[in-house]
Amino acid sequence: MGVQISPSILSADFTDLAREVARVAPRADWVHVDVMDNHFVPNLTLGLPVVRRLAAVSDLPLDVHLMIEDADRWAPDYAESGARSVTFHVEASAAPVRLARTLRGLGVRAGMALRPATPVEPYAEMLPELDMLLLMTVEPGFGGQRFLDLVLPKIRAARTLAKSHELDLWIQVDGGVATETIERCADAGADVFVAGSAVYAADDPGEAVAGLRAKAEAATASSWWGAT
């Protein structure tokens, strides 16, 4: 699969999430749902009841990003709540291989997220256990932050590892993704893009998604990895 755009409802109107998802549904591939517990990150968002209800009314599959402690305990519940992809932070998991296998066993895509300072190389042998690797391009916890260019070499390293092992691994980036940064991410090796304020601050969120996709596709087509 090629470029995918996953708008983050962290930047949407929480009083009418069903409508906010519908605004991007014709153009987006997923809806990104950030779950924060005010422990792993210094912010509190939403939890299982909201995810369960959103899964029932959304025309897009849910891409759930867990920024919570004790991911081994809670991640399977989100898989069972209707999410189609569940991403946990490796920094919050005591047994990431077992958790990834549990998620896959529940019929969802298993994703693993890394904070900006967490290197990818120590987890090279684990990548075959995953469907997606999420590389945070800001410190997790709040939307609207400035993109961290220092993560670009890590994106390239992750794509190099995926290619060398011939893995069908999606590489997602989350944080500060906008028209000014998405091309650099795509050129480095990302193919799944989470965008919050760049989508929901626009007058037409659907058109914003289309614009981001066009830039990412063009950058991918001429990149060191996408052109081969």
N, C-alpha and C positions, 0 to 999 in steps of 0.2 A: 504494500500500500504506500502511496506517496504522501505528500504533505497533508497534515491534519491540523485543524484549528479547534482548540478547546477553550471557549470563553469561560472566564471565572466569574461565578456569581458573587464572589466576595466584593466585587465592585458594583453589583446590581442593587435594585431596590428590594430590600428584605421583606417589605410589606406585601409584595405581590410577586413571589418568585416564579409562579407558573407563567405569568405574563412575561416576565423578563426572559425566561427560557424560550418562550414562543417567539420573541423578537429576533432571536438568532437562529432558530431551528431550521429555516430554509437554507442557510448558508454554512452552518457549523457542522462539525463531525461529532462532537461530544459537548457536554456541559461539565465544567470542572467545579467540583464541590470541595471547598477547603473546610476540614474539620479540625478545630483547635480547642485545646483543653485548658489553656491558661497555666499549664505546667511545663510541657515540652517547649512551648512558645508563649510569650507574654500577651496572649490575646485569647478571647473566648468567642466562638462563633456558634455553630449548630451541631446537632448530634443525630443519633439514630432515628428518632421520630420524624424529623424533617427530611432526612434522606429517604426514608421509607415512603413518605407521602410524595416527595418530589419524583421518585422513581415511578410512582403510579400515574402521575399526570404529565410527565415529560415526554415529548416526542423525540428527544435525544437521549442516547445512553449516558449514564452517569459515570464520570471519571472522578472517583473519590480520592482525595489526597489527605491522608491522616497525619496531622501534626500533633500527635498525642503520645503520652507515655504508655508503656505496657502494650505496645502494638500487638504482641503475640496473643494477648487475651482478647482484644477488641476487634481487630481487623476481620476475623471471620464473621462477626455479626453484621458488618457492613456489606460483606459479600452476600449474606443471606437476606439483607434488607432490600435488594433490588439493584445494587450497583453492578455495572458491567466490568469495571476496572477498579481495583483497589490498590493504592500505593501506600506503603508504610515507610517510615524512615529507618534506615539501617542503624542509626544512632539510638533508636528507641526499641530495638528488637534484640532479645537475648539469643534467639535461634532463627536467623533470617532464612536459611535454607528450608527449614521445616515449615516456616510460615508461608513462604512462597509456594511450596508444594501443597499446603493446606488450601490456600486460595485457589490454585488451579484445580484442586480436587472438588472445589465447590462450584466450578464452572465459570469462574471469572478470570480476567487477565490479572496477572500478578505483577505489580510494579514496586520498585524499590527506589527511594529518594535519598539523595546525598546533599548535605549542607554545602555551602560554597567552599569551606575549608577541608571537607572530607575528600581525600583522594580516591580515585576510581581503581587504581592499580591493585590494591589489596583484595579487591572483590572480583578480579578477572575470572577466576575459576568458578565463581557463582553465577556469572551472567547467563549460562545456558538454563538456569532455573527460573529465569525471568522472562516476561513478555515485554516489559518496558523498564527503562532506567530513567529516573527523573533527576536532572541536575538543576539544583536551585541556583538561579542567577541573581538572587538577593538573599539576605538573611530571612528565613521563614518567620512569619508572624503577622505581617501587615502588607496590605496592597499599596500600590502607588509608589513603591520605592524605586530608586535609581538602579539601572542595570549595572552589574559588576562585570567589566570586561575581563577580569582576571579568570573568569570561569571558561572563557573561550578555549584555552588550551586543553582543559579537561574534557570539553565536548569533543574536541578532535581526538583526544586519547581514547575516549569511550567508543567513538565510531571506528577508530583503528582496531581496537580490540574486537568489536563486533564483526568487522570484515575479516580479520585474521582467523576468527573461529567460525566464519561462515554462518553467523547467527541472524535470524530474522528478529532482531531486537529493535523495538522502537526507542528512540532517544528523545525524551521530552525536556523542554526548558520552561521554567516558570519564574517570573519576576522581571519586571521592567521590559517585557516584550512589547514592542511597538513598531511603527513604521520605520523608526530610526535605527532599530537594533535587530529586527527579525532577519534581515539578510545576512548579517554577520553570524548569527546562530545557525542558519541554514548552511552557509558555506563551511562552517566548522564541523557540521555533521548532525545537527538536530533535524528531526522530521515531524515532531509533534510539539505544538506551540500553545502554551497557556497565555492568554491575554485577558486582563481584567479591565483596567481603566481605559486602555486603548480601544476597547470595544464599547463598553457601557457609558463612557463619557462622550461618545460620538452621537451626533444627531440621529444617525441611522446605524444602529449596531450591526445589522445584517450587511450593509455596504462596507462597514469597517472590517468585518470578517473577510469579505471578498477581497478587499485591498491588501490585507495582510497575507492572504493565501497567494495572491498574484506575486507579491514580492518574494515570498519564500520559495515558490515554485521556480521563479526565474533564477534565484541564487543557487538553488539546488541543481538546476540543469547545467550550470556552468561551474559547479564546485569540483573539488579534487576527488570527491567520493561519489557524487551523483551522476557525473558525466560518464562513468565507466560502466 
